């Protein structure tokens, strides 16, 4: 048995990284000091439990703020015309540190 690597589509990866950059910048503008970090997979198809980005925050967010984050993720993908979705999971930094 051997390890089989999938072929990497460079165009998708480039667009993915551009979308993550836009999303991160918009998140920082929206959350300010509440944002602790953004962690993304190297490919939009990779993820854990349907999420491909983890947004780590310092304090819990209300539903309205979570909804706004999902809107920001969709807008980032639209701007770069990506054929994928940024699917963020928002975690408080204490929860994130517990799983890392």
C-alpha positions in Angstrom: 0.0 0.0 0.0 1.3 3.5 -0.8 0.4 7.1 -0.2 -1.5 8.6 -3.1 -1.3 12.4 -3.4 -3.9 14.2 -5.4 -3.1 16.6 -8.2 -3.0 20.2 -7.0 -4.8 22.8 -9.1 -2.6 25.8 -8.8 -5.3 28.2 -10.0 -7.7 27.1 -7.3 -5.0 27.3 -4.6 -4.1 30.9 -5.8 -7.7 32.0 -5.7 -8.2 30.3 -2.3 -5.2 32.1 -0.8 -6.4 35.4 -2.2 -9.9 34.8 -0.7 -8.4 33.9 2.7 -6.4 37.1 2.6 -9.5 39.3 1.8 -11.5 37.5 4.4 -8.8 37.9 7.1 -8.5 41.6 6.3 -12.3 42.1 6.4 -12.5 40.2 9.7 -9.8 42.3 11.3 -11.8 45.4 10.2 -15.0 44.0 11.6 -13.8 42.4 14.8 -10.8 44.6 15.6 -9.1 43.5 18.9 -11.6 40.6 19.3 -9.9 38.7 16.5 -7.1 36.4 17.8 -6.3 34.5 14.6 -7.5 33.0 11.4 -6.4 29.5 10.5 -7.1 28.1 7.0 -6.5 24.8 5.2 -4.2 24.8 2.3 -7.0 23.9 -0.1 -10.7 24.8 0.0 -11.6 21.1 -0.3 -9.8 20.2 2.9 -11.4 20.7 6.2 -12.7 19.2 9.5 -16.4 18.6 10.1 -17.4 20.8 7.0 -15.3 23.8 8.1 -12.2 24.9 6.1 -11.3 28.0 8.2 -11.2 28.5 11.9 -11.7 32.1 13.3 -10.4 32.4 16.8 -11.8 35.2 18.9 -11.1 36.5 22.4 -14.7 36.8 23.5 -17.9 34.9 22.6 -19.8 36.3 19.6 -23.5 36.8 19.4 -25.6 35.4 16.5 -25.7 38.8 14.7 -21.8 38.9 14.6 -21.6 35.3 13.5 -24.0 36.0 10.6 -21.9 39.0 9.6 -18.8 36.8 9.5 -20.6 34.4 7.1 -21.5 37.3 4.9 -17.9 38.4 4.9 -16.7 34.9 3.9 -19.2 34.8 1.0 -18.1 38.3 -0.2 -14.5 37.3 -0.2 -15.2 34.3 -2.5 -17.3 36.5 -4.8 -14.7 39.2 -5.1 -12.1 36.7 -6.4 -14.7 34.7 -8.4 -13.8 31.5 -6.5 -15.7 28.3 -7.2 -15.5 27.3 -3.5 -16.8 28.6 -0.2 -15.0 29.7 2.9 -16.8 27.8 5.7 -15.7 29.3 9.0 -15.9 27.9 12.4 -15.7 30.5 15.1 -14.1 29.5 18.4 -13.1 31.3 21.5 -9.4 31.2 22.1 -9.7 29.1 25.2 -11.7 26.5 23.3 -9.2 26.6 20.4 -6.2 26.1 22.7 -7.9 23.1 24.3 -8.1 21.3 21.0 -4.7 22.2 19.6 
